[in-house]
Amino acid sequence: MKRKFLVGVARKKIIAREFLWFVVIVVLAAPLAYFFVSTLDLVAEGDVFTENEKNFIAELYLFAYVFNFVGLYLVRLIVLTIQVLSARQK
């Protein structure tokens, strides 16, 4: 009975840690996508952006957000893999 309780607690800890990382990555991806789009230095053809240009910028931001989300999560998984492999060698 005690072992089942410990396994349940361990699973809850893993789920909580993964959820925390998910939230952190969701939050970090937004400013990184903003910095990516701002480095492109997009300039309007006229005085203001047309609707097509606004849509393009929004699509570009969404693409950058997804790209940063996937990239951050991959880095997180690589770091976790290195930690697991180094712990086994000790």
Secondary structure, 3 states (H helix, E strand, C coil): CHHHHHHHHHHHHHHHHHHHHHHHHHHHHHHHHHHHHHHCCCCCCCCCCCHHHHHHHHHHHHHHHHHHHHHHHHHHHHHHHHHHHHHHHC
